[in-house]
Amino acid sequence: MGATHRILAAALAAGAATLGLAGCGGHTNSADAPLVRPASTHTDTGPYADLTGRQLMDRAMTAMKAAPSMTIDLRTTDDNGGPVHFTSALTRSGLCAAAATSDGDKLQVIRTHSTYYLKADGAFWRAQGGKNGEAMARLLAGKWLKMPQKQGQNFAELCDLGMILDQISQGASSGSYSKGGTTTTAGQPAVSVVEKDTDGTTTDILVAASGTPYILRAFTPDDSSNSASFSGFGKAPHISAPPASQTIDVSAFGNPDISI
């Protein structure tokens, strides 16, 4: 599984299941349309010239895991080719605001340390609420369900920065990494690291060329719909609980198990 696929799978697993999505998109290179990258014949004098592709990727993952906060933006397609979009602004201290959308369906999650807030459409509440599903769909229209951390932990895969980054790094030892050229992404200079997985999947990973070597973007070259972007490193997002008038405690519905 390529790096982009791991990233999308890590952050979208919960949202995809909730919204009825499956898979994380992307394609492997076919034999009739190979992506060929000739070996470099010149001396590397650019950023990270002393590092191999593998070493740069290891350094980038170390930097990502040390970041106190970031914003993640993931785009892919579902099994039917429909667009899927996931965003999450989150901090290592436990704040998070996440949203996943697909074909008009939208799931939103806010985490404020020990409390989770969830907003979704009526179909979601009917499916999750059991015998109280209809009441939940009616009463939670335009409002947030408030859950204590124990119940909200079902949504940790959307909001736990450490968990997301751990899942991204899983499997990173497979395949090979080589450094590409320098480029820019979102106006920032970057160095390309090309990952070729054992199944033939190729992923371009753009690492910041100056300052801390954060991963800025990862994408599948032969599939423009499949990408992951990272920004806002160390910039704590302003996240707060919804107004009390816009929330209903989960206990009002008999504490159903809201799963993902």
ChimeraX attribute file (.defattr): number of C-alpha atoms within 10 A of each C-alpha:
attribute: neighborCount
match mode: 1-to-1
recipient: residues
	/A:1	19
	/A:2	26
	/A:3	27
	/A:4	29
	/A:5	24
	/A:6	20
	/A:7	25
	/A:8	26
	/A:9	21
	/A:10	21
	/A:11	29
	/A:12	27
	/A:13	18
	/A:14	19
	/A:15	28
	/A:16	24
	/A:17	13
	/A:18	19
	/A:19	20
	/A:20	11
	/A:21	20
	/A:22	17
	/A:23	16
	/A:24	25
	/A:25	24
	/A:26	25
	/A:27	16
	/A:28	17
	/A:29	17
	/A:30	11
	/A:31	8
	/A:32	6
	/A:33	8
	/A:34	12
	/A:35	14
	/A:36	6
	/A:37	9
	/A:38	6
	/A:39	8
	/A:40	10
	/A:41	6
	/A:42	6
	/A:43	7
	/A:44	13
	/A:45	8
	/A:46	11
	/A:47	15
	/A:48	16
	/A:49	12
	/A:50	11
	/A:51	13
	/A:52	14
	/A:53	20
	/A:54	19
	/A:55	15
	/A:56	22
	/A:57	25
	/A:58	15
	/A:59	17
	/A:60	20
	/A:61	20
	/A:62	15
	/A:63	14
	/A:64	22
	/A:65	18
	/A:66	15
	/A:67	18
	/A:68	16
	/A:69	24
	/A:70	21
	/A:71	22
	/A:72	22
	/A:73	19
	/A:74	25
	/A:75	22
	/A:76	26
	/A:77	19
	/A:78	18
	/A:79	11
	/A:80	9
	/A:81	10
	/A:82	13
	/A:83	17
	/A:84	25
	/A:85	20
	/A:86	24
	/A:87	22
	/A:88	24
	/A:89	26
	/A:90	28
	/A:91	25
	/A:92	19
	/A:93	14
	/A:94	17
	/A:95	24
	/A:96	28
	/A:97	24
	/A:98	21
	/A:99	20
	/A:100	24
	/A:101	19
	/A:102	20
	/A:103	11
	/A:104	8
	/A:105	15
	/A:106	18
	/A:107	19
	/A:108	20
	/A:109	23
	/A:110	28
	/A:111	29
	/A:112	16
	/A:113	14
	/A:114	13
	/A:115	18
	/A:116	27
	/A:117	25
	/A:118	21
	/A:119	21
	/A:120	22
	/A:121	18
	/A:122	19
	/A:123	14
	/A:124	20
	/A:125	22
	/A:126	17
	/A:127	15
	/A:128	20
	/A:129	19
	/A:130	15
	/A:131	13
	/A:132	16
	/A:133	19
	/A:134	17
	/A:135	16
	/A:136	24
	/A:137	21
	/A:138	14
	/A:139	16
	/A:140	20
	/A:141	15
	/A:142	13
	/A:143	21
	/A:144	26
	/A:145	22
	/A:146	25
	/A:147	22
	/A:148	16
	/A:149	17
	/A:150	10
	/A:151	18
	/A:152	22
	/A:153	19
	/A:154	15
	/A:155	21
	/A:156	22
	/A:157	19
	/A:158	30
	/A:159	26
	/A:160	21
	/A:161	28
	/A:162	20
	/A:163	16
	/A:164	21
	/A:165	19
	/A:166	13
	/A:167	17
	/A:168	20
	/A:169	17
	/A:170	13
	/A:171	13
	/A:172	20
	/A:173	11
	/A:174	14
	/A:175	18
	/A:176	15
	/A:177	23
	/A:178	18
	/A:179	24
	/A:180	17
	/A:181	14
	/A:182	16
	/A:183	15
	/A:184	15
	/A:185	14
	/A:186	10
	/A:187	7
	/A:188	12
	/A:189	16
	/A:190	24
	/A:191	26
	/A:192	24
	/A:193	25
	/A:194	23
	/A:195	26
	/A:196	19
	/A:197	20
	/A:198	12
	/A:199	12
	/A:200	18
	/A:201	23
	/A:202	28
	/A:203	26
	/A:204	24
	/A:205	27
	/A:206	29
	/A:207	28
	/A:208	23
	/A:209	21
	/A:210	13
	/A:211	6
	/A:212	14
	/A:213	21
	/A:214	25
	/A:215	25
	/A:216	26
	/A:217	23
	/A:218	25
	/A:219	25
	/A:220	25
	/A:221	17
	/A:222	18
	/A:223	14
	/A:224	11
	/A:225	19
	/A:226	23
	/A:227	25
	/A:228	25
	/A:229	21
	/A:230	19
	/A:231	17
	/A:232	15
	/A:233	19
	/A:234	14
	/A:235	15
	/A:236	17
	/A:237	17
	/A:238	10
	/A:239	15
	/A:240	13
	/A:241	16
	/A:242	14
	/A:243	9
	/A:244	11
	/A:245	8
	/A:246	14
	/A:247	20
	/A:248	18
	/A:249	15
	/A:250	19
	/A:251	12
	/A:252	12
	/A:253	16
	/A:254	11
	/A:255	12
	/A:256	16
	/A:257	13
	/A:258	19
	/A:259	13
	/A:260	15
